[in-house]
Amino acid sequence: MTALAQKLICHPRLGTSSVLAGITYRLNVRAQRRALSRLTPSQLSDIGLSVEQAEAEARRHMFDVPCV
């Protein structure tokens, strides 16, 4: 599936507010991934993640997010 097709499936109405909401959502996901990358192994263990899982998530691209 192309990136454009995925965007159309995730956001069928691409009005201005939808685009801004999509950008805001992606920026929030990016901030969460950065915060995840700064957690200690003990903190990651508390939330049930391994260091490898956290690193893999932190490396994901800003536009690689789940549909809402």
All heavy atoms as TSV, in Angstrom:
chain	resi	resn	atom	element	x	y	z
A	1	MET	N	N	0.840	-1.174	0.000
A	1	MET	CA	C	0.000	0.000	0.000
A	1	MET	C	C	0.887	1.239	0.000
A	1	MET	O	O	1.848	1.320	0.740
A	1	MET	CB	C	-0.897	-0.027	1.243
A	1	MET	CG	C	-1.777	1.167	1.368
A	1	MET	SD	S	-2.827	1.200	2.854
A	1	MET	CE	C	-3.673	-0.345	2.759
A	2	THR	N	N	0.540	2.189	-0.818
A	2	THR	CA	C	1.339	3.411	-0.870
A	2	THR	C	C	1.036	4.289	0.339
A	2	THR	O	O	0.013	4.140	0.995
A	2	THR	CB	C	1.029	4.211	-2.152
A	2	THR	OG1	O	-0.309	4.696	-2.069
A	2	THR	CG2	C	1.222	3.375	-3.400
A	3	ALA	N	N	1.938	5.208	0.599
A	3	ALA	CA	C	1.749	6.118	1.735
A	3	ALA	C	C	0.499	6.968	1.534
A	3	ALA	O	O	-0.242	7.210	2.484
A	3	ALA	CB	C	2.973	6.997	1.906
A	4	LEU	N	N	0.246	7.394	0.297
A	4	LEU	CA	C	-0.940	8.214	0.031
A	4	LEU	C	C	-2.208	7.405	0.293
A	4	LEU	O	O	-3.144	7.906	0.917
A	4	LEU	CB	C	-0.929	8.733	-1.405
A	4	LEU	CG	C	-2.159	9.546	-1.824
A	4	LEU	CD1	C	-2.329	10.761	-0.907
A	4	LEU	CD2	C	-2.048	9.977	-3.257
A	5	ALA	N	N	-2.231	6.166	-0.149
A	5	ALA	CA	C	-3.407	5.326	0.085
A	5	ALA	C	C	-3.636	5.120	1.576
A	5	ALA	O	O	-4.767	5.162	2.054
A	5	ALA	CB	C	-3.243	3.976	-0.610
A	6	GLN	N	N	-2.565	4.930	2.322
A	6	GLN	CA	C	-2.694	4.761	3.764
A	6	GLN	C	C	-3.248	6.030	4.402
A	6	GLN	O	O	-4.092	5.964	5.290
A	6	GLN	CB	C	-1.356	4.400	4.384
A	6	GLN	CG	C	-1.475	4.058	5.863
A	6	GLN	CD	C	-0.170	3.594	6.451
A	6	GLN	OE1	O	0.869	3.688	5.813
A	6	GLN	NE2	N	-0.221	3.108	7.657
A	7	LYS	N	N	-2.789	7.198	3.968
A	7	LYS	CA	C	-3.305	8.454	4.512
A	7	LYS	C	C	-4.788	8.605	4.222
A	7	LYS	O	O	-5.552	9.066	5.058
A	7	LYS	CB	C	-2.544	9.645	3.918
A	7	LYS	CG	C	-1.160	9.811	4.460
A	7	LYS	CD	C	-0.478	10.993	3.809
A	7	LYS	CE	C	0.978	11.039	4.188
A	7	LYS	NZ	N	1.687	12.117	3.515
A	8	LEU	N	N	-5.211	8.219	3.027
A	8	LEU	CA	C	-6.620	8.339	2.673
A	8	LEU	C	C	-7.473	7.391	3.499
A	8	LEU	O	O	-8.588	7.724	3.869
A	8	LEU	CB	C	-6.809	8.082	1.176
A	8	LEU	CG	C	-6.227	9.147	0.255
A	8	LEU	CD1	C	-6.357	8.712	-1.194
A	8	LEU	CD2	C	-6.889	10.484	0.476
A	9	ILE	N	N	-6.942	6.212	3.798
A	9	ILE	CA	C	-7.684	5.268	4.624
A	9	ILE	C	C	-7.762	5.779	6.055
A	9	ILE	O	O	-8.804	5.721	6.700
A	9	ILE	CB	C	-7.027	3.877	4.573
A	9	ILE	CG1	C	-7.231	3.272	3.183
A	9	ILE	CG2	C	-7.603	2.954	5.646
A	9	ILE	CD1	C	-6.421	2.031	2.932
A	10	CYS	N	N	-6.652	6.294	6.572
A	10	CYS	CA	C	-6.618	6.770	7.952
A	10	CYS	C	C	-7.375	8.078	8.122
A	10	CYS	O	O	-7.938	8.337	9.179
A	10	CYS	CB	C	-5.177	6.968	8.403
A	10	CYS	SG	S	-4.261	5.435	8.522
A	11	HIS	N	N	-7.358	8.928	7.122
A	11	HIS	CA	C	-7.991	10.244	7.206
A	11	HIS	C	C	-8.803	10.484	5.936
A	11	HIS	O	O	-8.336	11.151	5.019
A	11	HIS	CB	C	-6.935	11.341	7.371
A	11	HIS	CG	C	-6.055	11.113	8.548
A	11	HIS	ND1	N	-6.473	11.335	9.832
A	11	HIS	CD2	C	-4.789	10.653	8.653
A	11	HIS	CE1	C	-5.501	11.025	10.672
A	11	HIS	NE2	N	-4.476	10.607	9.976
A	12	PRO	N	N	-10.031	9.926	5.879
A	12	PRO	CA	C	-10.802	10.035	4.642
A	12	PRO	C	C	-11.156	11.468	4.255
A	12	PRO	O	O	-11.264	11.783	3.100
A	12	PRO	CB	C	-12.057	9.226	4.921
A	12	PRO	CG	C	-12.114	9.052	6.393
A	12	PRO	CD	C	-10.713	9.197	6.908
A	13	ARG	N	N	-11.307	12.369	5.250
A	13	ARG	CA	C	-11.592	13.767	4.941
A	13	ARG	C	C	-10.334	14.575	5.211
A	13	ARG	O	O	-9.923	14.732	6.355
A	13	ARG	CB	C	-12.743	14.288	5.800
A	13	ARG	CG	C	-14.089	13.746	5.333
A	13	ARG	CD	C	-15.232	14.290	6.152
A	13	ARG	NE	N	-15.334	13.446	7.342
A	13	ARG	CZ	C	-15.587	13.888	8.557
A	13	ARG	NH1	N	-15.791	15.161	8.781
A	13	ARG	NH2	N	-15.654	13.065	9.581
A	14	LEU	N	N	-9.717	15.056	4.168
A	14	LEU	CA	C	-8.456	15.762	4.314
A	14	LEU	C	C	-8.646	17.277	4.289
A	14	LEU	O	O	-7.972	17.990	3.570
A	14	LEU	CB	C	-7.472	15.329	3.230
A	14	LEU	CG	C	-6.956	13.905	3.352
A	14	LEU	CD1	C	-6.057	13.560	2.172
A	14	LEU	CD2	C	-6.199	13.709	4.650
A	15	GLY	N	N	-9.565	17.773	5.084
A	15	GLY	CA	C	-9.745	19.212	5.214
A	15	GLY	C	C	-8.613	19.797	6.038
A	15	GLY	O	O	-7.775	19.085	6.587
A	16	THR	N	N	-8.601	21.109	6.147
A	16	THR	CA	C	-7.532	21.785	6.880
A	16	THR	C	C	-7.441	21.309	8.316
A	16	THR	O	O	-6.354	21.032	8.817
A	16	THR	CB	C	-7.756	23.315	6.853
A	16	THR	OG1	O	-7.834	23.721	5.492
A	16	THR	CG2	C	-6.631	24.041	7.538
A	17	SER	N	N	-8.571	21.179	8.993
A	17	SER	CA	C	-8.536	20.765	10.397
A	17	SER	C	C	-8.031	19.330	10.520
A	17	SER	O	O	-7.328	19.010	11.477
A	17	SER	CB	C	-9.910	20.912	11.046
A	17	SER	OG	O	-10.860	20.093	10.396
A	18	SER	N	N	-8.368	18.468	9.567
A	18	SER	CA	C	-7.885	17.089	9.605
A	18	SER	C	C	-6.375	17.031	9.409
A	18	SER	O	O	-5.693	16.255	10.058
A	18	SER	CB	C	-8.561	16.240	8.526
A	18	SER	OG	O	-9.932	16.117	8.789
A	19	VAL	N	N	-5.867	17.848	8.515
A	19	VAL	CA	C	-4.431	17.877	8.263
A	19	VAL	C	C	-3.696	18.372	9.505
A	19	VAL	O	O	-2.693	17.794	9.942
A	19	VAL	CB	C	-4.096	18.744	7.034
A	19	VAL	CG1	C	-2.610	18.956	6.907
A	19	VAL	CG2	C	-4.669	18.117	5.771
A	20	LEU	N	N	-4.199	19.440	10.111
A	20	LEU	CA	C	-3.569	19.969	11.320
A	20	LEU	C	C	-3.649	18.959	12.466
A	20	LEU	O	O	-2.689	18.803	13.218
A	20	LEU	CB	C	-4.213	21.294	11.730
A	20	LEU	CG	C	-3.963	22.468	10.790
A	20	LEU	CD1	C	-4.738	23.697	11.248
A	20	LEU	CD2	C	-2.488	22.769	10.670
A	21	ALA	N	N	-4.769	18.279	12.582
A	21	ALA	CA	C	-4.914	17.259	13.625
A	21	ALA	C	C	-3.938	16.121	13.378
A	21	ALA	O	O	-3.331	15.598	14.323
A	21	ALA	CB	C	-6.349	16.737	13.655
A	22	GLY	N	N	-3.740	15.733	12.129
A	22	GLY	CA	C	-2.794	14.676	11.794
A	22	GLY	C	C	-1.361	15.058	12.118
A	22	GLY	O	O	-0.587	14.255	12.645
A	23	ILE	N	N	-1.008	16.291	11.830
A	23	ILE	CA	C	0.346	16.772	12.143
A	23	ILE	C	C	0.554	16.811	13.648
A	23	ILE	O	O	1.588	16.363	14.150
A	23	ILE	CB	C	0.588	18.159	11.505
A	23	ILE	CG1	C	0.656	18.030	9.984
A	23	ILE	CG2	C	1.861	18.795	12.060
A	23	ILE	CD1	C	0.626	19.343	9.252
A	24	THR	N	N	-0.425	17.327	14.371
A	24	THR	CA	C	-0.336	17.385	15.833
A	24	THR	C	C	-0.200	15.989	16.423
A	24	THR	O	O	0.622	15.761	17.316
A	24	THR	CB	C	-1.577	18.087	16.406
A	24	THR	OG1	O	-1.655	19.401	15.868
A	24	THR	CG2	C	-1.525	18.158	17.922
A	25	TYR	N	N	-0.986	15.053	15.914
A	25	TYR	CA	C	-0.925	13.668	16.382
A	25	TYR	C	C	0.473	13.088	16.165
A	25	TYR	O	O	1.067	12.503	17.061
A	25	TYR	CB	C	-1.984	12.838	15.652
A	25	TYR	CG	C	-1.929	11.366	15.939
A	25	TYR	CD1	C	-2.211	10.872	17.204
A	25	TYR	CD2	C	-1.613	10.452	14.929
A	25	TYR	CE1	C	-2.175	9.516	17.465
A	25	TYR	CE2	C	-1.575	9.110	15.185
A	25	TYR	CZ	C	-1.853	8.633	16.448
A	25	TYR	OH	O	-1.817	7.289	16.697
A	26	ARG	N	N	1.027	13.282	14.983
A	26	ARG	CA	C	2.354	12.747	14.677
A	26	ARG	C	C	3.442	13.392	15.540
A	26	ARG	O	O	4.374	12.720	15.974
A	26	ARG	CB	C	2.651	12.922	13.191
A	26	ARG	CG	C	1.910	11.901	12.344
A	26	ARG	CD	C	1.921	12.264	10.865
A	26	ARG	NE	N	1.309	11.239	10.051
A	26	ARG	CZ	C	0.003	11.050	9.930
A	26	ARG	NH1	N	-0.845	11.822	10.573
A	26	ARG	NH2	N	-0.479	10.083	9.155
A	27	LEU	N	N	3.321	14.682	15.796
A	27	LEU	CA	C	4.286	15.347	16.671
A	27	LEU	C	C	4.196	14.812	18.102
A	27	LEU	O	O	5.216	14.643	18.775
A	27	LEU	CB	C	4.076	16.859	16.650
A	27	LEU	CG	C	4.465	17.563	15.354
A	27	LEU	CD1	C	4.035	19.021	15.384
A	27	LEU	CD2	C	5.957	17.435	15.084
A	28	ASN	N	N	2.987	14.522	18.558
A	28	ASN	CA	C	2.821	13.941	19.892
A	28	ASN	C	C	3.420	12.548	19.973
A	28	ASN	O	O	4.064	12.195	20.970
A	28	ASN	CB	C	1.349	13.912	20.293
A	28	ASN	CG	C	0.815	15.278	20.652
A	28	ASN	OD1	O	1.548	16.133	21.122
A	28	ASN	ND2	N	-0.472	15.484	20.435
A	29	VAL	N	N	3.212	11.748	18.934
A	29	VAL	CA	C	3.797	10.395	18.908
A	29	VAL	C	C	5.322	10.499	18.920
A	29	VAL	O	O	5.998	9.760	19.635
A	29	VAL	CB	C	3.295	9.590	17.685
A	29	VAL	CG1	C	4.094	8.312	17.507
A	29	VAL	CG2	C	1.819	9.283	17.836
A	30	ARG	N	N	5.868	11.433	18.155
A	30	ARG	CA	C	7.320	11.614	18.125
A	30	ARG	C	C	7.849	11.994	19.509
A	30	ARG	O	O	8.867	11.463	19.963
A	30	ARG	CB	C	7.713	12.675	17.105
A	30	ARG	CG	C	9.230	12.839	16.989
A	30	ARG	CD	C	9.617	13.831	15.952
A	30	ARG	NE	N	9.274	15.178	16.394
A	30	ARG	CZ	C	9.690	16.288	15.829
A	30	ARG	NH1	N	10.455	16.221	14.762
A	30	ARG	NH2	N	9.339	17.465	16.291
A	31	ALA	N	N	7.148	12.882	20.199
A	31	ALA	CA	C	7.566	13.279	21.550
A	31	ALA	C	C	7.509	12.096	22.519
A	31	ALA	O	O	8.404	11.926	23.357
A	31	ALA	CB	C	6.684	14.419	22.056
A	32	GLN	N	N	6.489	11.271	22.389
A	32	GLN	CA	C	6.370	10.095	23.252
A	32	GLN	C	C	7.502	9.105	22.977
A	32	GLN	O	O	8.052	8.502	23.907
A	32	GLN	CB	C	5.026	9.417	23.038
A	32	GLN	CG	C	3.851	10.220	23.549
A	32	GLN	CD	C	2.515	9.618	23.172
A	32	GLN	OE1	O	2.430	8.469	22.752
A	32	GLN	NE2	N	1.457	10.402	23.314
A	33	ARG	N	N	7.850	8.944	21.714
A	33	ARG	CA	C	8.945	8.035	21.377
A	33	ARG	C	C	10.275	8.559	21.906
A	33	ARG	O	O	11.110	7.780	22.373
A	33	ARG	CB	C	9.010	7.826	19.865
A	33	ARG	CG	C	7.864	6.967	19.363
A	33	ARG	CD	C	7.883	6.811	17.869
A	33	ARG	NE	N	6.810	5.916	17.451
A	33	ARG	CZ	C	6.312	5.885	16.233
A	33	ARG	NH1	N	6.795	6.686	15.298
A	33	ARG	NH2	N	5.331	5.050	15.932
A	34	ARG	N	N	10.484	9.856	21.837
A	34	ARG	CA	C	11.717	10.431	22.392
A	34	ARG	C	C	11.764	10.223	23.908
A	34	ARG	O	O	12.812	9.916	24.461
A	34	ARG	CB	C	11.813	11.911	22.061
A	34	ARG	CG	C	12.194	12.156	20.627
A	34	ARG	CD	C	12.365	13.626	20.367
A	34	ARG	NE	N	12.838	13.834	19.009
A	34	ARG	CZ	C	12.974	15.015	18.450
A	34	ARG	NH1	N	12.683	16.108	19.127
A	34	ARG	NH2	N	13.395	15.121	17.217
A	35	ALA	N	N	10.637	10.434	24.568
A	35	ALA	CA	C	10.584	10.222	26.019
A	35	ALA	C	C	10.854	8.752	26.348
A	35	ALA	O	O	11.558	8.442	27.312
A	35	ALA	CB	C	9.228	10.650	26.566
A	36	LEU	N	N	10.319	7.850	25.556
A	36	LEU	CA	C	10.547	6.420	25.754
A	36	LEU	C	C	12.025	6.083	25.631
A	36	LEU	O	O	12.559	5.275	26.401
A	36	LEU	CB	C	9.736	5.628	24.722
A	36	LEU	CG	C	9.731	4.125	24.818
A	36	LEU	CD1	C	9.057	3.677	26.112
A	36	LEU	CD2	C	9.007	3.524	23.622
A	37	SER	N	N	12.703	6.733	24.708
A	37	SER	CA	C	14.128	6.451	24.496
A	37	SER	C	C	14.998	6.918	25.661
A	37	SER	O	O	16.131	6.479	25.802
A	37	SER	CB	C	14.617	7.085	23.194
A	37	SER	OG	O	14.700	8.493	23.329
A	38	ARG	N	N	14.457	7.809	26.497
A	38	ARG	CA	C	15.227	8.319	27.630
A	38	ARG	C	C	14.985	7.548	28.936
A	38	ARG	O	O	15.607	7.852	29.947
A	38	ARG	CB	C	14.905	9.803	27.847
A	38	ARG	CG	C	15.426	10.698	26.724
A	38	ARG	CD	C	15.286	12.170	27.052
A	38	ARG	NE	N	13.907	12.606	27.168
A	38	ARG	CZ	C	13.190	13.128	26.172
A	38	ARG	NH1	N	13.734	13.264	24.982
A	38	ARG	NH2	N	11.952	13.513	26.359
A	39	LEU	N	N	14.083	6.572	28.906
A	39	LEU	CA	C	13.804	5.799	30.118
A	39	LEU	C	C	14.951	4.839	30.426
A	39	LEU	O	O	15.609	4.330	29.520
A	39	LEU	CB	C	12.499	5.014	29.970
A	39	LEU	CG	C	11.219	5.835	29.843
A	39	LEU	CD1	C	10.027	4.920	29.658
A	39	LEU	CD2	C	11.018	6.738	31.047
A	40	THR	N	N	15.139	4.590	31.703
A	40	THR	CA	C	16.171	3.640	32.131
A	40	THR	C	C	15.653	2.219	31.948
A	40	THR	O	O	14.436	2.002	31.844
A	40	THR	CB	C	16.512	3.858	33.620
A	40	THR	OG1	O	15.356	3.527	34.398
A	40	THR	CG2	C	16.959	5.280	33.895
A	41	PRO	N	N	16.546	1.230	31.925
A	41	PRO	CA	C	16.094	-0.163	31.815
A	41	PRO	C	C	15.109	-0.542	32.929
A	41	PRO	O	O	14.150	-1.277	32.690
A	41	PRO	CB	C	17.385	-0.972	31.912
A	41	PRO	CG	C	18.419	-0.053	31.341
A	41	PRO	CD	C	18.006	1.323	31.815
A	42	SER	N	N	15.309	-0.027	34.121
A	42	SER	CA	C	14.396	-0.310	35.226
A	42	SER	C	C	13.007	0.265	34.959
A	42	SER	O	O	11.989	-0.395	35.204
A	42	SER	CB	C	14.962	0.264	36.524
A	42	SER	OG	O	14.059	0.083	37.585
A	43	GLN	N	N	12.960	1.491	34.438
A	43	GLN	CA	C	11.676	2.115	34.119
A	43	GLN	C	C	10.977	1.373	32.983
A	43	GLN	O	O	9.761	1.193	33.007
A	43	GLN	CB	C	11.876	3.583	33.757
A	43	GLN	CG	C	12.297	4.442	34.922
A	43	GLN	CD	C	12.734	5.828	34.495
A	43	GLN	OE1	O	13.390	5.999	33.458
A	43	GLN	NE2	N	12.370	6.831	35.289
A	44	LEU	N	N	11.755	0.947	31.985
A	44	LEU	CA	C	11.175	0.181	30.880
A	44	LEU	C	C	10.602	-1.137	31.382
A	44	LEU	O	O	9.523	-1.557	30.954
A	44	LEU	CB	C	12.221	-0.071	29.799
A	44	LEU	CG	C	12.654	1.158	29.012
A	44	LEU	CD1	C	13.865	0.839	28.151
A	44	LEU	CD2	C	11.512	1.681	28.168
A	45	SER	N	N	11.303	-1.769	32.301
A	45	SER	CA	C	10.821	-3.012	32.882
A	45	SER	C	C	9.491	-2.791	33.606
A	45	SER	O	O	8.591	-3.640	33.545
A	45	SER	CB	C	11.858	-3.569	33.849
A	45	SER	OG	O	11.375	-4.726	34.481
A	46	ASP	N	N	9.355	-1.655	34.265
A	46	ASP	CA	C	8.112	-1.339	34.972
A	46	ASP	C	C	6.910	-1.265	34.036
A	46	ASP	O	O	5.782	-1.567	34.440
A	46	ASP	CB	C	8.236	-0.005	35.715
A	46	ASP	CG	C	9.116	-0.093	36.951
A	46	ASP	OD1	O	9.410	-1.226	37.398
A	46	ASP	OD2	O	9.513	0.970	37.471
A	47	ILE	N	N	7.133	-0.857	32.792
A	47	ILE	CA	C	6.023	-0.769	31.839
A	47	ILE	C	C	5.983	-1.957	30.881
A	47	ILE	O	O	5.214	-1.962	29.923
A	47	ILE	CB	C	6.047	0.566	31.062
A	47	ILE	CG1	C	7.327	0.720	30.229
A	47	ILE	CG2	C	5.846	1.738	31.993
A	47	ILE	CD1	C	7.293	1.920	29.307
A	48	GLY	N	N	6.815	-2.957	31.162
A	48	GLY	CA	C	6.762	-4.201	30.399
A	48	GLY	C	C	7.462	-4.173	29.059
A	48	GLY	O	O	7.085	-4.923	28.155
A	49	LEU	N	N	8.463	-3.329	28.907
A	49	LEU	CA	C	9.212	-3.266	27.654
A	49	LEU	C	C	10.675	-3.585	27.892
A	49	LEU	O	O	11.224	-3.270	28.947
A	49	LEU	CB	C	9.123	-1.863	27.037
A	49	LEU	CG	C	7.779	-1.417	26.495
A	49	LEU	CD1	C	7.849	0.032	26.031
A	49	LEU	CD2	C	7.331	-2.307	25.356
A	50	SER	N	N	11.290	-4.183	26.888
A	50	SER	CA	C	12.728	-4.413	26.943
A	50	SER	C	C	13.430	-3.198	26.340
A	50	SER	O	O	12.803	-2.373	25.655
A	50	SER	CB	C	13.106	-5.666	26.153
A	50	SER	OG	O	12.912	-5.450	24.768
A	51	VAL	N	N	14.717	-3.103	26.572
A	51	VAL	CA	C	15.506	-2.014	25.999
A	51	VAL	C	C	15.436	-2.095	24.475
A	51	VAL	O	O	15.292	-1.073	23.793
A	51	VAL	CB	C	16.962	-2.073	26.503
A	51	VAL	CG1	C	17.826	-1.069	25.767
A	51	VAL	CG2	C	17.020	-1.840	28.006
A	52	GLU	N	N	15.507	-3.298	23.936
A	52	GLU	CA	C	15.464	-3.478	22.477
A	52	GLU	C	C	14.133	-3.008	21.902
A	52	GLU	O	O	14.097	-2.373	20.843
A	52	GLU	CB	C	15.704	-4.954	22.116
A	52	GLU	CG	C	17.095	-5.444	22.444
A	52	GLU	CD	C	17.271	-5.803	23.927
A	52	GLU	OE1	O	16.263	-6.018	24.640
A	52	GLU	OE2	O	18.427	-5.848	24.376
A	53	GLN	N	N	13.027	-3.326	22.577
A	53	GLN	CA	C	11.718	-2.884	22.095
A	53	GLN	C	C	11.610	-1.359	22.118
A	53	GLN	O	O	11.093	-0.758	21.170
A	53	GLN	CB	C	10.602	-3.488	22.956
A	53	GLN	CG	C	10.408	-4.967	22.764
A	53	GLN	CD	C	9.459	-5.546	23.806
A	53	GLN	OE1	O	9.560	-5.240	24.992
A	53	GLN	NE2	N	8.536	-6.382	23.342
A	54	ALA	N	N	12.094	-0.754	23.179
A	54	ALA	CA	C	12.048	0.703	23.293
A	54	ALA	C	C	12.909	1.355	22.217
A	54	ALA	O	O	12.511	2.355	21.610
A	54	ALA	CB	C	12.504	1.141	24.678
A	55	GLU	N	N	14.084	0.806	21.975
A	55	GLU	CA	C	14.960	1.358	20.941
A	55	GLU	C	C	14.330	1.231	19.563
A	55	GLU	O	O	14.407	2.151	18.746
A	55	GLU	CB	C	16.317	0.662	20.974
A	55	GLU	CG	C	17.161	1.038	22.176
A	55	GLU	CD	C	18.434	0.210	22.295
A	55	GLU	OE1	O	18.595	-0.772	21.537
A	55	GLU	OE2	O	19.262	0.558	23.149
A	56	ALA	N	N	13.695	0.095	19.295
A	56	ALA	CA	C	13.044	-0.112	18.000
A	56	ALA	C	C	11.903	0.891	17.811
A	56	ALA	O	O	11.730	1.458	16.728
A	56	ALA	CB	C	12.525	-1.541	17.892
A	57	GLU	N	N	11.135	1.120	18.855
A	57	GLU	CA	C	10.030	2.082	18.774
A	57	GLU	C	C	10.565	3.500	18.585
A	57	GLU	O	O	10.041	4.273	17.780
A	57	GLU	CB	C	9.170	2.005	20.038
A	57	GLU	CG	C	7.956	2.889	20.008
A	57	GLU	CD	C	6.921	2.508	18.972
A	57	GLU	OE1	O	6.846	1.332	18.571
A	57	GLU	OE2	O	6.177	3.407	18.535
A	58	ALA	N	N	11.618	3.841	19.296
A	58	ALA	CA	C	12.192	5.187	19.203
A	58	ALA	C	C	12.771	5.459	17.814
A	58	ALA	O	O	12.803	6.613	17.376
A	58	ALA	CB	C	13.260	5.370	20.268
A	59	ARG	N	N	13.209	4.424	17.108
A	59	ARG	CA	C	13.799	4.591	15.769
A	59	ARG	C	C	12.741	4.736	14.681
A	59	ARG	O	O	13.074	5.107	13.550
A	59	ARG	CB	C	14.690	3.398	15.433
A	59	ARG	CG	C	16.038	3.422	16.084
A	59	ARG	CD	C	16.973	2.389	15.490
A	59	ARG	NE	N	16.415	1.043	15.525
A	59	ARG	CZ	C	16.646	0.145	16.475
A	59	ARG	NH1	N	17.422	0.444	17.484
A	59	ARG	NH2	N	16.107	-1.054	16.422
A	60	ARG	N	N	11.488	4.437	14.985
A	60	ARG	CA	C	10.440	4.521	13.964
A	60	ARG	C	C	10.312	5.954	13.463
A	60	ARG	O	O	10.506	6.912	14.196
A	60	ARG	CB	C	9.108	4.037	14.514
A	60	ARG	CG	C	9.099	2.531	14.732
A	60	ARG	CD	C	7.859	2.052	15.396
A	60	ARG	NE	N	6.710	2.223	14.504
A	60	ARG	CZ	C	5.479	1.872	14.833
A	60	ARG	NH1	N	5.224	1.349	16.015
A	60	ARG	NH2	N	4.488	2.057	13.994
A	61	HIS	N	N	9.968	6.096	12.195
A	61	HIS	CA	C	9.826	7.390	11.556
A	61	HIS	C	C	8.600	8.130	12.088
A	61	HIS	O	O	7.612	7.514	12.504
A	61	HIS	CB	C	9.686	7.188	10.039
A	61	HIS	CG	C	9.823	8.461	9.266
A	61	HIS	ND1	N	8.771	9.280	9.016
A	61	HIS	CD2	C	10.918	9.057	8.734
A	61	HIS	CE1	C	9.184	10.328	8.325
A	61	HIS	NE2	N	10.479	10.208	8.130
A	62	MET	N	N	8.656	9.435	12.056
A	62	MET	CA	C	7.559	10.273	12.551
A	62	MET	C	C	6.235	9.947	11.874
A	62	MET	O	O	5.169	10.045	12.477
A	62	MET	CB	C	7.920	11.740	12.308
A	62	MET	CG	C	6.860	12.715	12.686
A	62	MET	SD	S	7.462	14.382	12.354
A	62	MET	CE	C	5.959	15.277	12.336
A	63	PHE	N	N	6.272	9.546	10.621
A	63	PHE	CA	C	5.037	9.267	9.893
A	63	PHE	C	C	4.612	7.809	10.002
A	63	PHE	O	O	3.594	7.432	9.452
A	63	PHE	CB	C	5.191	9.673	8.428
A	63	PHE	CG	C	5.342	11.154	8.274
A	63	PHE	CD1	C	6.570	11.716	8.011
A	63	PHE	CD2	C	4.250	11.988	8.432
A	63	PHE	CE1	C	6.722	13.086	7.883
A	63	PHE	CE2	C	4.389	13.363	8.323
A	63	PHE	CZ	C	5.621	13.916	8.048
A	64	ASP	N	N	5.372	7.008	10.730
A	64	ASP	CA	C	5.021	5.605	10.954
A	64	ASP	C	C	4.241	5.530	12.256
A	64	ASP	O	O	4.772	5.206	13.311
A	64	ASP	CB	C	6.297	4.764	11.025
A	64	ASP	CG	C	6.009	3.282	11.184
A	64	ASP	OD1	O	4.847	2.875	11.049
A	64	ASP	OD2	O	6.971	2.540	11.432
A	65	VAL	N	N	2.952	5.874	12.175
A	65	VAL	CA	C	2.089	5.908	13.354
A	65	VAL	C	C	0.819	5.113	13.090
A	65	VAL	O	O	0.405	4.959	11.937
A	65	VAL	CB	C	1.716	7.361	13.741
A	65	VAL	CG1	C	2.937	8.155	14.133
A	65	VAL	CG2	C	0.968	8.049	12.628
A	66	PRO	N	N	0.197	4.627	14.154
A	66	PRO	CA	C	-1.079	3.919	13.966
A	66	PRO	C	C	-2.178	4.884	13.555
A	66	PRO	O	O	-2.150	6.068	13.906
A	66	PRO	CB	C	-1.370	3.312	15.340
A	66	PRO	CG	C	-0.453	3.964	16.291
A	66	PRO	CD	C	0.654	4.618	15.518
A	67	CYS	N	N	-3.149	4.395	12.809
A	67	CYS	CA	C	-4.298	5.217	12.431
A	67	CYS	C	C	-5.157	5.479	13.659
A	67	CYS	O	O	-5.234	4.655	14.556
A	67	CYS	CB	C	-5.154	4.499	11.395
A	67	CYS	SG	S	-4.355	4.315	9.816
A	68	VAL	N	N	-5.767	6.619	13.689
A	68	VAL	CA	C	-6.667	6.961	14.800
A	68	VAL	C	C	-8.075	7.068	14.294
A	68	VAL	O	O	-8.337	7.214	13.154
A	68	VAL	CB	C	-6.260	8.276	15.498
A	68	VAL	CG1	C	-4.978	8.079	16.245
A	68	VAL	CG2	C	-6.161	9.397	14.513
